[in-house]
Amino acid sequence: MNTLLAQVSDPHIREAGQLAYGRLDTAPYLSAAVDALLRLPQKPDALILTGDLTDFGHETEYQRLAQLLSRLNLPYYLMPGNHDDRDHLRSTFPDHTYLGVEGFIQYSINVRELRIIALDTTEPGQEAGRLCQARLDWLRAELARDVVAPTVIAMHHPPFKTLIAAMDEIGLLEGAGELAVIVAAHPNVHRIVCGHLHRTIFSGFSGTVASTAPSPAHQVALDLATNAPLAWNLEPPGFHLHVWDGGGHLLTHVVPVGDFEGPYPFS
C-alpha cells in the first residue's frame, strides 16, 4: 500500500486585516490549500509544513494559522522557517509535543512505512539558515538509529544553490557540505524536502534528490540573472504530494491549488 505525505510550505500567515507586502492576504490561499488537500481522491497519511508558517512569528499569527488548519482531517506536523518564532509556535500548539520545550525544533516521526526527520535550519533574527555542529550531530545520531527504513529529511532552507541569486544569498550558508557527507553514508535517505524558495525545484544532492515546494500563496519570481532583484508574483499556488510506493521508490506530484474543470473521461 502506498504511503502519502503531503507537504505545504511558506503560507506566511499574518494577523487578520494585515496584508503581506501591503497587497496580499495570505490566509484565503492557505484555506484553499486545505480545501485541495481535503479533495484529494486518496487521503494523505500526514502533512508536513516546512516553515515560514507565519510572516512575523507573532502569537496572533499562529492563532490564525491554527484556525486555518483546524479543518484538516489528518495528522500534521509543523516546522519553523526564518519568519517563525520557536517559542510562540510551541505555545500556540501545546498538543504538538514533538516540538519539544526549548532549543531547536527537530524530531523524527514515522508515517506508515516512511520515517520523517525534521531538521531545524533557522537562526533567530536572520533570513539565511545554517546547520551547526550540534544539529548535524543530532541528525547523524537519528539516521544511525535505523539504516534501513525509507527516510525523508525535511528542512526549511534547501542545501543546494537554486540560481535565484537573491534567494541563494539567504539560503543555507553553513553546513551543506557536511550534510552531504552524512546523507551519502545513508542510502535509505530517499528525499530531502524543503521550503523557503516558494517554487518547485529539484536537484540531485549527494546520491539522493532534494526539492523545494511552492507556496500556497505567492511565488518567488523566476529570474536567473545574477543581478535580478528579489520579486514575487501570483503564479498558480500549490503543494507537493510525496508517495512511497512500498517498492523502493518515492515519487513527488505537484498539486495545483484552485478550482479546475474535470476530471473528464478520455472518451
FILUM-365679 format. One record per residue (C-alpha): x, y, z; residue in three letters. Coordinates in pm, whole numbers, padded with zeros to 5 digits, always signed. Example, Ala and Ser with C-alpha at 12.3 -4.5 7.8 and 13.67 -1.06 7.14 Angstrom:
% FILUM-365679
+01230-00450+00780ALA;+01367-00106+00714SER;
***
This chain:
% FILUM-365679
+00000+00000+00000MET;+00123+00349-00082ASN;+00227+00596+00187THR;+00123+00955+00111LEU;+00299+01253+00267LEU;+00166+01598+00173ALA;+00398+01898+00202GLN;+00277+02257+00234VAL;+00535+02531+00275SER;+00560+02904+00331ASP;+00199+03012+00394PRO;+00323+03334+00565HIS;+00006+03387+00770ILE;-00046+03735+00913ARG;-00292+03881+01160GLU;-00647+03939+01038ALA;-00664+04261+00839GLY;-00289+04271+00772GLN;-00158+04230+00417LEU;+00180+04082+00325ALA;+00384+04341+00136TYR;+00082+04572+00173GLY;-00103+04379-00101ARG;-00166+04014-00017LEU;-00396+03844+00235ASP;-00230+03502+00257THR;-00498+03336+00474ALA;-00753+03261+00198PRO;-00475+03095-00001TYR;-00395+02855+00283LEU;-00767+02789+00327SER;-00784+02698-00043ALA;-00486+02464+00002ALA;-00669+02291+00287VAL;-00969+02253+00053ASP;-00742+02098-00211ALA;-00598+01856+00045LEU;-00945+01751+00154LEU;-01049+01694-00211ARG;-00765+01456-00292LEU;-00905+01119-00403PRO;-00656+00943-00175GLN;-00631+01093+00173LYS;-00268+01169+00272PRO;-00139+00980+00573ASP;+00014+01301+00708ALA;+00101+01660+00621LEU;+00426+01837+00698ILE;+00451+02216+00684LEU;+00812+02310+00611THR;+00840+02654+00763GLY;+00756+03021+00727ASP;+00423+02934+00879LEU;+00373+03299+00974THR;+00514+03626+00848ASP;+00647+03773+01174PHE;+00622+03493+01430GLY;+00357+03671+01638HIS;+00130+03470+01866GLU;-00177+03615+01696THR;-00046+03491+01361GLU;-00004+03138+01496TYR;-00355+03153+01640GLN;-00488+03237+01296ARG;-00277+02956+01148LEU;-00429+02711+01396ALA;-00778+02819+01292GLN;-00698+02771+00924LEU;-00557+02422+00986LEU;-00841+02313+01215SER;-01043+02171+00923ARG;-00777+01913+00841LEU;-00877+01552+00895ASN;-00524+01413+00902LEU;-00218+01442+01128PRO;+00000+01743+01055TYR;+00349+01835+01166TYR;+00496+02183+01195LEU;+00847+02314+01132MET;+00993+02664+01171PRO;+01128+02881+00893GLY;+01321+03205+00909ASN;+00997+03403+00956HIS;+00892+03195+01257ASP;+00938+03214+01634ASP;+01002+02880+01804ARG;+00858+02981+02143ASP;+00537+03124+02000HIS;+00496+02822+01775LEU;+00527+02587+02072ARG;+00294+02785+02297SER;+00020+02802+02034THR;+00033+02429+01956PHE;+00087+02273+02302PRO;-00059+01940+02192ASP;+00215+01905+01930HIS;+00457+01762+02183THR;+00713+01666+01916TYR;+00801+02039+01903LEU;+00984+01999+02234GLY;+01010+02266+02502VAL;+01328+02458+02414GLU;+01609+02489+02163GLY;+01597+02361+01808PHE;+01274+02211+01675ILE;+01397+01875+01550GLN;+01216+01545+01561TYR;+01175+01206+01398SER;+00834+01055+01325ILE;+00701+00754+01140ASN;+00431+00792+00878VAL;+00339+00435+00793ARG;+00648+00299+00613GLU;+00824+00636+00590LEU;+01048+00787+00856ARG;+01042+01168+00852ILE;+01332+01354+01015ILE;+01271+01726+01068ALA;+01592+01931+01077LEU;+01593+02290+01206ASP;+01793+02527+00981THR;+01672+02856+01127THR;+01867+03127+01309GLU;+01666+03379+01515PRO;+01667+03723+01355GLY;+01831+03601+01033GLN;+01687+03519+00693GLU;+01968+03280+00600ALA;+01993+02934+00751GLY;+02269+02721+00893ARG;+02337+02374+01023LEU;+02571+02398+01320CYS;+02764+02100+01453GLN;+02504+02028+01720ALA;+02227+01995+01462ARG;+02440+01784+01230LEU;+02542+01556+01518ASP;+02176+01511+01610TRP;+02093+01418+01251LEU;+02381+01171+01234ARG;+02257+01002+01551ALA;+01897+00989+01429GLU;+01995+00833+01099LEU;+02206+00575+01280ALA;+01901+00452+01472ARG;+01768+00283+01158ASP;+01979+00243+00846VAL;+01708+00057+00654VAL;+01378+00247+00687ALA;+01298+00469+00387PRO;+01369+00819+00515THR;+01275+01174+00420VAL;+01470+01466+00569ILE;+01262+01783+00597ALA;+01422+02126+00639MET;+01331+02485+00557HIS;+01640+02614+00372HIS;+01743+02395+00076PRO;+02101+02260+00081PRO;+02166+02344-00286PHE;+02207+02658-00495LYS;+01892+02744-00688THR;+02050+03009-00916LEU;+01789+03259-00798ILE;+02066+03481-00671ALA;+01878+03688-00414ALA;+01738+03374-00253MET;+02074+03194-00258ASP;+02214+03488-00061GLU;+01974+03399+00220ILE;+01991+03023+00169GLY;+02168+02759+00376LEU;+02501+02936+00429LEU;+02661+02681+00662GLU;+02654+02305+00693GLY;+02550+02192+00343ALA;+02886+02024+00280GLY;+02879+01819+00598GLU;+02513+01738+00540LEU;+02613+01594+00202ALA;+02871+01369+00369VAL;+02613+01243+00620ILE;+02349+01178+00355VAL;+02597+00996+00130ALA;+02654+00745+00410ALA;+02280+00667+00432HIS;+02134+00540+00103PRO;+01797+00495+00273ASN;+01752+00876+00257VAL;+01522+00896-00043HIS;+01447+01268-00040ARG;+01530+01599+00124ILE;+01218+01819+00117VAL;+01248+02192+00176CYS;+01064+02522+00156GLY;+01192+02881+00151HIS;+01201+02920-00229LEU;+00827+02946-00299HIS;+00886+02738-00614ARG;+00907+02376-00717THR;+01276+02297-00773ILE;+01451+01960-00785PHE;+01823+01898-00756SER;+02045+01597-00718GLY;+02215+01602-00379PHE;+02471+01354-00251SER;+02315+01045-00405GLY;+01955+01145-00340THR;+01711+01416-00455VAL;+01647+01748-00281ALA;+01342+01958-00359SER;+01165+02278-00266THR;+00788+02324-00263ALA;+00572+02606-00392PRO;+00382+02834-00159SER;+00005+02810-00122PRO;+00007+03188-00175ALA;+00277+03388-00357HIS;+00573+03253-00553GLN;+00926+03388-00591VAL;+00968+03519-00945ALA;+01185+03304-01170LEU;+01478+03515-01292ASP;+01822+03356-01314LEU;+02012+03678-01386ALA;+02285+03723-01125THR;+02171+04080-01056ASN;+01797+04014-01060ALA;+01610+04184-00774PRO;+01407+03967-00540LEU;+01043+03973-00650ALA;+00722+03777-00606TRP;+00421+03704-00822ASN;+00090+03523-00815LEU;+00176+03225-01027GLU;-00055+02930-00953PRO;-00016+02815-00591PRO;+00036+02455-00495GLY;+00184+02192-00270PHE;+00369+01861-00303HIS;+00240+01510-00254LEU;+00521+01262-00188HIS;+00424+00899-00244VAL;+00621+00599-00122TRP;+00514+00308-00340ASP;+00630+00041-00098GLY;+00868-00100-00356GLY;+01164+00129-00313GLY;+01050+00440-00499HIS;+00950+00783-00370LEU;+00751+00987-00622LEU;+00655+01353-00599THR;+00343+01504-00753HIS;+00290+01881-00774VAL;-00070+01958-00679VAL;-00203+02294-00803PRO;-00444+02476-00574VAL;-00760+02611-00735GLY;-01088+02517-00898ASP;-01037+02345-01232PHE;-01277+02176-01472GLU;-01281+01797-01480GLY;-01185+01526-01445PRO;-01340+01410-01770TYR;-01303+01061-01918PRO;-01084+01024-02227PHE;-01367+00904-02448SER;
***
